[in-house]
């Protein structure tokens, strides 16, 4: 037997987001593996001294620094009534997608982190923890989402039109680039992604990042096969604005940031530095 279940307003809003992405952007994806062995060892050190920070906070800082280094990735294409136009936001605002439960339904909660390139890993982690633990009815983003979901269908279409045609309106609700994570807890209790995040298409932005997993993999280093912890991450970019060369340069720099935790402003313990040198 089968039963009919309601197509909720939450899913309807997501439908509109993805429909707009398909029509107005040329989203290309690429998947990469980055060695985060030293980064995770550094985070273990922070946890041991009672100052835990999440890998998601590190990745948000790293991707923000990436956009600062390559500002072309912080552009966005808009479709006005008579013309298309490109915008350089000149400010980095990460739109983090969190997964929270609301009224028996899982909802995707957008969290905007302004000037994320200027925040430390610890400051970013505080923002993530606040939005993970604060009751939903106290979060302005949720209040705004609930109001939007009560709007008639024609009003939602007007919202979608403003988002694709007006850069100030878009910036207010969607930031300048997207980040969404599938990282989950490790079996040993060390949390890789302790912010309740889930992946959603970031294809309404010029640039989006979706880290999905960390696993032990065999890697050849100086002719020897060793086990390293490798991060799988998907990078999304709007091909209307960027090319393959941009993706290559971006992932090269992202790799440098994540394999050298000190570049993120973290204090790397001597044991990790010695192991890395070896």
C-alpha positions as CSV (number, residue, x, y, z in Angstrom):
1,X,0.0,0.0,0.0
2,X,1.1,3.6,-0.6
3,X,-0.1,6.8,1.0
4,X,0.0,10.4,-0.2
5,X,2.3,12.6,1.9
6,X,2.2,16.5,1.8
7,X,4.7,18.3,-0.4
8,X,5.8,20.8,2.3
9,X,6.6,24.4,1.9
10,X,10.2,23.6,3.0
11,X,10.6,21.3,-0.1
12,X,8.8,23.8,-2.3
13,X,11.4,26.5,-1.4
14,X,14.2,24.0,-2.2
15,X,12.6,23.2,-5.5
16,X,12.6,26.9,-6.4
17,X,16.3,27.2,-5.5
18,X,17.3,24.3,-7.6
19,X,15.1,25.3,-10.5
20,X,16.7,28.8,-10.5
21,X,20.2,27.2,-10.4
22,X,19.5,25.0,-13.4
23,X,18.1,27.8,-15.5
24,X,20.4,30.7,-14.7
25,X,23.8,29.1,-13.9
26,X,26.1,26.7,-15.6
27,X,27.3,24.8,-12.5
28,X,30.3,22.5,-13.0
29,X,31.6,20.2,-10.3
30,X,35.0,18.7,-9.6
31,X,36.0,16.2,-6.8
32,X,39.3,16.4,-5.0
33,X,41.2,14.6,-2.3
34,X,43.3,16.6,0.1
35,X,45.6,15.2,2.8
36,X,44.3,16.5,6.2
37,X,46.4,14.2,8.5
38,X,48.3,17.0,10.1
39,X,45.1,19.2,10.4
40,X,43.2,16.4,12.2
41,X,46.2,15.8,14.5
42,X,46.3,19.5,15.3
43,X,42.5,19.5,16.1
44,X,43.1,16.4,18.3
45,X,45.6,18.5,20.2
46,X,43.1,21.4,20.7
47,X,40.6,18.9,22.0
48,X,43.1,17.4,24.4
49,X,43.8,20.8,26.0
50,X,40.1,21.6,26.3
51,X,39.8,24.0,23.4
52,X,38.0,21.9,20.7
53,X,37.3,23.3,17.3
54,X,35.6,21.6,14.4
55,X,37.0,20.7,11.0
56,X,34.1,22.6,9.5
57,X,35.3,25.8,11.0
58,X,38.8,25.2,9.6
59,X,37.3,24.5,6.1
60,X,35.2,27.7,6.2
61,X,38.3,29.7,7.1
62,X,40.3,28.0,4.4
63,X,37.7,28.5,1.7
64,X,37.2,32.2,2.8
65,X,41.0,32.8,2.5
66,X,40.9,31.1,-0.9
67,X,38.3,33.6,-2.2
68,X,40.4,36.4,-0.7
69,X,43.4,35.2,-2.7
70,X,41.4,34.7,-5.9
71,X,38.6,37.4,-5.8
72,X,37.3,36.3,-9.2
73,X,35.7,33.3,-7.4
74,X,33.7,35.8,-5.3
75,X,31.9,37.2,-8.4
76,X,28.3,36.4,-9.3
77,X,26.2,36.6,-12.4
78,X,22.8,38.3,-12.4
79,X,20.0,38.2,-14.9
80,X,18.1,41.5,-15.1
81,X,15.1,42.4,-17.2
82,X,17.2,43.7,-20.2
83,X,20.7,42.5,-19.5
84,X,23.0,40.2,-17.6
85,X,25.6,41.7,-15.4
86,X,28.5,40.5,-13.3
87,X,29.2,41.7,-9.7
88,X,32.4,41.6,-7.6
89,X,31.0,41.6,-4.1
90,X,34.4,42.9,-2.7
91,X,33.4,41.3,0.7
92,X,33.4,37.7,1.6
93,X,30.3,36.3,3.2
94,X,30.1,32.5,3.7
95,X,26.6,31.0,3.4
96,X,26.8,27.9,5.5
97,X,24.0,25.3,5.2
98,X,23.1,23.6,8.4
99,X,20.6,20.7,8.9
100,X,18.2,21.2,11.8
101,X,15.0,19.4,12.8
102,X,11.9,21.6,12.9
103,X,8.4,20.3,13.6
104,X,9.2,16.7,12.6
105,X,11.0,17.8,9.4
106,X,14.6,18.3,8.6
107,X,15.2,21.8,7.3
108,X,18.2,23.4,5.7
109,X,19.2,26.4,7.7
110,X,21.3,29.1,6.0
111,X,23.8,30.8,8.2
112,X,25.5,33.9,6.9
113,X,29.0,34.6,8.3
114,X,30.0,38.1,7.2
115,X,33.7,38.8,6.6
116,X,34.5,35.2,7.2
117,X,38.0,35.7,5.8
118,X,38.7,38.0,8.7
119,X,37.6,35.6,11.5
120,X,39.8,33.1,13.2
121,X,38.9,29.4,13.3
122,X,37.7,29.7,16.9
123,X,35.5,32.7,16.1
124,X,33.9,30.8,13.2
125,X,33.4,27.7,15.4
126,X,31.5,29.9,17.9
127,X,29.1,31.0,15.2
128,X,28.5,27.4,14.1
129,X,28.0,26.2,17.6
130,X,25.5,29.0,18.4
131,X,23.3,28.1,15.4
132,X,23.5,24.4,16.2
133,X,22.4,24.7,19.8
134,X,20.1,27.8,19.9
135,X,16.4,27.0,19.8
136,X,15.2,27.4,16.3
137,X,12.4,29.9,17.2
138,X,15.1,32.2,18.5
139,X,17.1,32.4,15.3
140,X,16.3,35.3,13.0
141,X,17.1,33.1,9.9
142,X,14.4,30.6,10.9
143,X,11.9,33.3,11.7
144,X,12.5,34.8,8.2
145,X,12.2,31.3,6.6
146,X,8.9,30.7,8.3
147,X,7.5,34.0,7.1
148,X,8.7,33.3,3.6
149,X,7.1,29.8,3.6
150,X,3.7,31.3,4.4
151,X,3.8,33.5,1.3
152,X,1.6,32.6,-1.6
153,X,3.2,31.0,-4.6
154,X,3.3,34.2,-6.6
155,X,5.3,35.9,-3.8
156,X,7.9,33.1,-3.8
157,X,8.3,33.6,-7.5
158,X,8.9,37.3,-6.9
159,X,11.5,36.4,-4.3
160,X,13.3,34.2,-6.8
161,X,13.2,36.9,-9.4
162,X,14.8,39.4,-7.0
163,X,17.5,36.9,-6.0
164,X,18.5,36.4,-9.6
165,X,18.3,40.0,-10.8
166,X,19.3,42.3,-7.8
167,X,22.8,41.9,-6.3
168,X,21.9,43.7,-3.1
169,X,18.9,41.6,-2.5
170,X,20.9,38.4,-3.2
171,X,23.7,39.4,-1.0
172,X,21.4,40.0,1.9
173,X,19.9,36.5,1.8
174,X,22.6,34.3,0.2
175,X,26.0,35.8,1.0
176,X,28.7,35.6,-1.6
177,X,29.7,31.9,-1.7
178,X,28.3,28.6,-0.4
179,X,29.6,25.9,2.0
180,X,27.8,22.7,3.0
181,X,29.1,19.6,4.6
182,X,28.4,15.9,4.9
183,X,31.2,15.3,7.4
184,X,30.0,13.1,10.3
185,X,31.4,11.9,13.7
186,X,34.2,9.3,13.7
187,X,33.7,6.0,15.5
188,X,36.3,6.9,18.1
189,X,34.2,9.9,19.3
190,X,36.4,12.6,17.7
191,X,34.0,14.8,15.8
192,X,34.9,15.8,12.3
193,X,31.7,17.7,11.6
194,X,30.0,18.6,14.9
195,X,27.7,21.2,13.5
196,X,24.8,19.2,12.1
197,X,25.4,20.2,8.5
198,X,24.1,18.4,5.4
199,X,24.9,19.0,1.8
200,X,22.7,21.1,-0.4
201,X,23.4,22.3,-3.9
202,X,25.4,25.6,-3.7
203,X,24.8,26.1,-7.4
204,X,23.1,29.4,-7.0
205,X,26.5,30.9,-6.1
206,X,29.5,31.3,-8.3
207,X,31.6,29.1,-5.9
208,X,30.5,26.4,-3.5
209,X,32.3,23.8,-1.4
210,X,30.9,20.4,-0.2
211,X,33.3,18.3,1.9
212,X,31.9,14.8,2.1
213,X,34.1,12.4,4.0
214,X,37.5,11.8,5.6
215,X,39.0,8.3,5.3
216,X,42.3,6.5,5.6
217,X,43.9,5.9,2.2
218,X,47.2,4.5,0.9
219,X,49.4,7.3,-0.4
220,X,52.8,7.1,-2.0
221,X,55.2,9.6,-0.3
222,X,58.9,9.5,-1.4
223,X,58.5,6.0,-2.8
224,X,56.8,4.6,0.3
225,X,53.2,3.6,0.7
226,X,51.8,5.2,3.9
227,X,48.3,5.6,5.3
228,X,47.1,9.2,5.3
229,X,43.7,10.8,6.2
230,X,42.3,12.1,3.0
231,X,39.4,14.6,2.7
232,X,37.0,14.2,-0.2
233,X,35.6,17.6,-1.3
234,X,33.5,18.7,-4.2
235,X,34.0,22.2,-5.6
236,X,31.2,23.8,-7.5
237,X,31.7,26.8,-9.9
238,X,29.6,28.7,-12.3
239,X,31.2,28.1,-15.7
240,X,29.6,31.3,-17.0
241,X,32.2,33.2,-14.9
242,X,35.1,30.9,-14.2
243,X,37.2,28.3,-16.2
244,X,39.1,25.1,-15.5
245,X,42.2,27.1,-14.8
246,X,40.4,28.9,-12.0
247,X,39.4,25.6,-10.4
248,X,43.0,24.3,-10.7
249,X,44.5,27.3,-9.0
250,X,41.9,27.3,-6.3
251,X,42.3,23.7,-5.4
252,X,46.1,24.0,-5.4
253,X,45.9,26.9,-2.9
254,X,43.2,25.1,-0.8
255,X,45.5,22.1,-0.6
256,X,48.3,24.3,0.7
257,X,46.0,25.8,3.4
258,X,44.7,22.4,4.6
259,X,48.0,20.6,4.6
260,X,49.7,23.3,6.6
261,X,47.4,24.1,9.6
262,X,49.5,27.1,10.7
263,X,48.3,29.0,7.6
264,X,44.8,28.9,9.2
265,X,46.1,30.5,12.3
266,X,46.3,27.3,14.3
267,X,49.1,26.5,16.8
268,X,50.6,23.2,15.4
269,X,52.1,21.1,18.2
270,X,55.8,20.1,17.8
271,X,54.9,16.4,17.5
272,X,52.8,17.1,14.4
273,X,55.5,19.3,12.9
274,X,58.1,16.6,13.5
275,X,55.9,13.8,12.0
276,X,55.2,16.0,9.0
277,X,58.9,16.7,8.4
278,X,59.6,13.0,8.6
